Amino acid sequence: MTRDARSELRADLLARVPRRYSPLLHVLVPAVVGLAAVAFAVTRIHGLRAWELALVPLFFLAANAIEWHAHRDLLHRRTWPLQVLYQRHTPQHHAIYVAEDMFIREWRELKFVLLPAWSVLTIAVVASPPALLLWLAALPNVAALWIATAVGYLLVYEWFHLAYHLPADGPIGRLRVTGWLRHHHQRHHSPHLMQRWNFNVTIPIWDYVRGTVWRAERAPADALPRRA
């Protein structure tokens, strides 16, 4: 798709955004709800033992793997009954933002970058059955840590992804860690690469485990996106 075509698509999609849409609320509501859920889960922890705390990195790794699979199998493949996730991601998000043009022009474009506001509640609901089983197994601290990690991971995913699409010359875009992680995600936004490489948006742990980190020898040289 040419730059002009992307501009037309962006304008068309922006015209469809309801007037009542608030970018600020789209950022704040999931953040407040998610942080409240994490805080509530943490306050349920009593008499924490070292082995219970040691499970948090394993929970984080599990969340990283789930992110990888959800990105590849739900956001890049039309899967019933979650076609809306594919529609918002591949034909819209990836069509507007390509490797050499990653950044939003105005705040209302957060509609095309952030997950739906209800996603944080969905994650809390999906994470609840394992937490319930852990609680029934007399492991309430582990159940609370699982919920806190699952919801906290989604917030990290959202904030990192937002950072990659903010202007590179802004206070967040200029951070070194933002630049390094953005470059990994930027490669994923190359149309030549997006269906196969760099599915992790947060930290590319599972990309390395599954061998889906893009390297120059794995694709034609002209598929390499330029640094932002």
C-alpha positions in Angstrom: 0.0 0.0 0.0 1.4 3.4 -1.0 1.8 6.3 1.5 -1.2 8.1 -0.1 -3.4 5.0 0.2 -2.4 4.7 3.9 -3.2 8.4 4.4 -6.6 7.8 2.8 -7.3 4.8 4.9 -6.2 6.6 8.1 -8.6 9.5 7.2 -11.4 7.1 6.4 -11.0 5.2 9.7 -10.7 8.4 11.7 -13.9 9.7 10.2 -15.7 6.5 11.5 -14.5 7.0 15.1 -17.5 8.1 17.1 -17.4 11.7 18.4 -17.9 10.4 21.9 -14.6 8.5 21.7 -12.0 9.8 24.3 -8.4 8.9 23.8 -7.7 9.9 27.4 -10.4 7.6 28.7 -9.1 4.8 26.5 -5.8 5.0 28.2 -6.9 5.8 31.7 -9.9 3.4 32.2 -8.1 0.1 31.5 -5.1 1.4 33.4 -7.1 2.3 36.5 -9.2 -0.9 36.4 -6.1 -3.0 35.7 -4.0 -1.4 38.5 -7.0 -1.8 40.9 -7.2 -5.5 40.1 -3.5 -5.9 40.6 -3.7 -4.0 43.9 -6.6 -6.0 45.1 -4.9 -9.3 44.3 -1.7 -8.2 46.1 -3.7 -7.2 49.2 -5.0 -10.8 49.3 -1.4 -12.1 49.9 -0.5 -13.0 53.5 2.5 -14.8 54.8 4.2 -14.9 51.4 6.8 -17.6 51.2 9.9 -17.5 49.0 8.8 -20.4 46.8 5.5 -18.7 46.1 7.3 -15.5 45.0 9.6 -17.6 42.9 6.6 -18.6 40.7 6.1 -15.0 39.4 8.9 -15.3 36.8 7.3 -18.5 35.6 3.9 -16.8 35.4 5.5 -14.0 33.5 7.0 -16.5 31.0 3.6 -18.1 30.6 2.1 -14.7 29.9 4.8 -14.0 27.3 4.1 -17.3 25.5 0.4 -16.5 25.6 1.1 -13.1 24.1 3.1 -14.7 21.3 0.4 -17.2 20.5 -2.5 -14.7 20.7 -0.6 -12.3 18.4 0.1 -14.9 15.8 -3.1 -16.9 16.0 -5.8 -14.3 16.8 -4.5 -11.0 15.6 -3.0 -12.3 12.3 -5.5 -15.0 11.5 -9.3 -14.6 11.3 -10.5 -16.9 14.1 -14.1 -17.4 15.1 -15.6 -15.8 17.2 -12.9 -13.2 17.7 -12.7 -11.9 14.1 -13.0 -8.4 15.5 -9.5 -8.7 16.9 -8.1 -9.7 13.5 -10.0 -6.9 11.8 -8.7 -4.2 14.1 -5.2 -5.5 13.9 -4.2 -6.7 10.5 -6.4 -4.9 7.9 -6.4 -1.7 10.0 -3.4 -1.3 12.4 -0.9 -2.9 10.1 -2.2 -1.1 7.0 -1.9 2.3 8.7 1.4 1.7 10.5 4.3 0.2 8.5 7.9 -0.2 9.4 9.0 3.2 8.0 6.0 5.0 9.3 5.1 3.8 12.8 3.9 6.9 14.5 0.4 8.3 15.3 -0.4 11.8 13.9 -3.1 12.6 16.5 -4.4 11.3 19.7 -7.7 9.8 18.3 -5.5 7.3 16.5 -5.1 5.5 19.8 -8.3 3.8 18.7 -6.2 1.9 16.2 -3.2 1.2 18.6 -4.7 0.2 21.9 -6.7 -2.9 22.6 -10.4 -2.5 23.2 -11.0 -1.0 26.7 -12.8 -4.1 27.8 -9.7 -6.3 27.2 -8.4 -5.8 30.8 -11.7 -7.2 32.2 -11.5 -10.1 29.7 -8.0 -11.0 30.8 -9.2 -10.9 34.5 -12.1 -13.2 33.7 -9.9 -15.6 31.6 -7.3 -15.8 34.4 -9.9 -16.5 37.1 -10.5 -20.2 36.6 -6.8 -21.1 37.2 -6.8 -18.8 40.2 -9.9 -20.4 41.5 -8.3 -23.9 41.2 -5.2 -22.6 43.0 -7.4 -21.2 45.8 -9.3 -24.4 46.1 -6.0 -26.2 46.3 -5.2 -24.1 49.4 -2.8 -21.9 47.6 -4.4 -18.4 47.9 -1.1 -16.5 47.6 -0.2 -18.3 44.4 -3.8 -17.6 43.1 -3.3 -13.9 43.9 0.1 -13.7 42.3 -1.3 -15.4 39.1 -4.1 -12.8 38.8 -1.7 -9.9 39.5 0.8 -11.1 37.0 -1.8 -11.8 34.2 -3.5 -8.4 34.6 -0.2 -6.6 35.1 1.3 -8.2 32.0 -1.6 -6.9 29.9 -1.0 -3.4 31.1 2.7 -3.7 30.3 1.8 -4.9 26.8 -0.5 -1.9 26.2 2.0 0.7 27.5 4.9 -0.8 25.6 2.9 -1.0 22.4 1.7 2.6 22.8 5.3 3.7 23.4 6.4 2.2 20.1 3.8 4.2 18.2 4.4 7.6 19.9 6.6 10.0 18.1 10.3 9.0 18.3 11.3 12.5 19.2 9.0 12.7 22.2 10.1 12.1 25.8 9.0 8.5 25.8 10.2 7.8 22.2 13.7 9.1 23.0 14.3 6.5 25.8 16.9 4.0 24.8 14.9 1.0 26.0 11.9 2.3 23.9 14.1 2.5 20.8 15.5 -1.0 21.3 12.1 -2.6 21.8 10.5 -0.5 19.1 13.0 -1.7 16.6 12.0 -5.3 17.3 8.3 -4.4 16.8 9.1 -2.1 13.8 10.4 -5.1 12.0 7.2 -6.9 12.6 5.4 -4.0 10.9 7.1 -4.7 7.6 4.5 -6.2 5.3 7.1 -8.8 4.3 7.6 -10.0 7.9 4.5 -9.5 9.9 2.9 -12.9 9.3 6.0 -14.8 10.5 8.4 -12.8 12.6 8.7 -10.8 15.9 5.3 -11.6 17.5 6.3 -10.5 21.0 5.4 -6.9 21.7 6.7 -6.7 25.2 9.9 -8.6 25.6 10.8 -11.0 22.8 11.4 -14.0 25.1 9.1 -16.4 23.3 10.2 -15.1 19.9 13.7 -16.4 20.8 12.3 -19.7 22.2 10.2 -20.3 19.0 12.9 -19.0 16.6 10.7 -16.2 15.3 13.2 -13.3 15.8 13.8 -11.9 12.3 17.4 -11.8 11.2 18.9 -10.5 8.0 19.7 -13.9 6.5 16.0 -15.0 6.9 14.4 -12.5 4.4 15.3 -10.4 1.4 17.4 -7.4 2.2 14.7 -5.1 0.9 12.4 -6.4 3.7 14.6 -4.8 6.4 12.7 -1.8 7.9 14.6 1.4 8.5 15.1 2.6 12.0 12.6 5.2 13.1 
